[in-house]
């Protein structure tokens, strides 16, 4: 778990530097939760009063077609603005 946290922090730092260089204020966070990732993202966004959720479009494999994707779930369950990046 510590390795995952360290890798995520490096990635977040890179994103923050690029954003800052372009005048964009950004806050990142790593959420570790016993709930499904979809619900954890929606709950975090509400709890932290985020301005915008940015999420990847992911893959459209068989599992996603049968069970629905994380992106679709978040988009349909949040009241926050969401940007889906392909």
Phi and psi in degrees as a GROMACS rama.xvg file:
@    title "Ramachandran Plot"
@    xaxis  label "Phi"
@    yaxis  label "Psi"
@TYPE xy
-61.8715  -39.7395  UNK-2
-63.5006  -41.6927  UNK-3
-61.4991  -44.8483  UNK-4
-61.9532  -43.5413  UNK-5
-64.7694  -43.9677  UNK-6
-62.9609  -42.3729  UNK-7
-62.8707  -41.7208  UNK-8
-64.2446  -39.369  UNK-9
-61.6725  -44.6083  UNK-10
-64.3965  -44.1581  UNK-11
-61.0482  -41.9772  UNK-12
-61.3279  -41.4469  UNK-13
-62.3456  -45.7139  UNK-14
-62.8512  -42.8068  UNK-15
-62.7596  -41.1802  UNK-16
-62.5213  -44.9116  UNK-17
-64.6192  -41.2999  UNK-18
-64.991  -46.3809  UNK-19
-60.9108  -39.8071  UNK-20
-63.1044  -22.7442  UNK-21
-104.655  13.6305  UNK-22
75.6152  21.5379  UNK-23
-106.187  124.097  UNK-24
-84.9493  128.34  UNK-25
-136.56  140.293  UNK-26
-123.162  132.188  UNK-27
-116.622  163.217  UNK-28
-162.563  146.449  UNK-29
-103.77  121.799  UNK-30
-106.738  121.846  UNK-31
-114.705  119.279  UNK-32
-145.024  146.527  UNK-33
-76.9169  -9.78299  UNK-34
-86.7648  171.956  UNK-35
-59.583  147.218  UNK-36
-57.4145  -37.8669  UNK-37
-59.8982  -48.8938  UNK-38
-68.363  -35.2578  UNK-39
-62.713  -40.8436  UNK-40
-65.7671  -47.4639  UNK-41
-62.0944  -45.2867  UNK-42
-62.885  -43.2595  UNK-43
-61.1795  -45.7069  UNK-44
-60.0063  -41.5247  UNK-45
-68.8117  -47.7467  UNK-46
-61.9959  -39.9994  UNK-47
-92.9069  0.321937  UNK-48
54.566  48.7487  UNK-49
-68.8995  150.893  UNK-50
-81.9568  -32.8713  UNK-51
-156.254  132.051  UNK-52
-96.5177  124.9  UNK-53
-109.942  124.586  UNK-54
-143.017  146.699  UNK-55
-76.8559  151.945  UNK-56
-73.311  -18.0103  UNK-57
69.3116  -161.086  UNK-58
-107.73  158.542  UNK-59
-115.116  56.9159  UNK-60
-81.675  -177.269  UNK-61
-59.8008  -43.4888  UNK-62
-58.6473  -45.7323  UNK-63
-64.8632  -36.1111  UNK-64
-68.4851  -35.2666  UNK-65
-80.683  -38.8093  UNK-66
-109.243  -8.77615  UNK-67
87.6103  147.937  UNK-68
-91.9911  161.165  UNK-69
-58.2549  -46.3699  UNK-70
-60.1898  -45.7786  UNK-71
-61.4188  -45.0937  UNK-72
-60.2214  -48.9016  UNK-73
-61.4673  -45.5479  UNK-74
-61.093  -33.8442  UNK-75
-91.7078  -9.9983  UNK-76
-113.722  -6.11172  UNK-77
-101.06  153.326  UNK-78
-97.833  -4.5445  UNK-79
-84.6286  152.446  UNK-80
-61.9309  146.139  UNK-81
-135.466  136.068  UNK-82
-113.724  118.552  UNK-83
-99.2497  120.538  UNK-84
-104.273  125.914  UNK-85
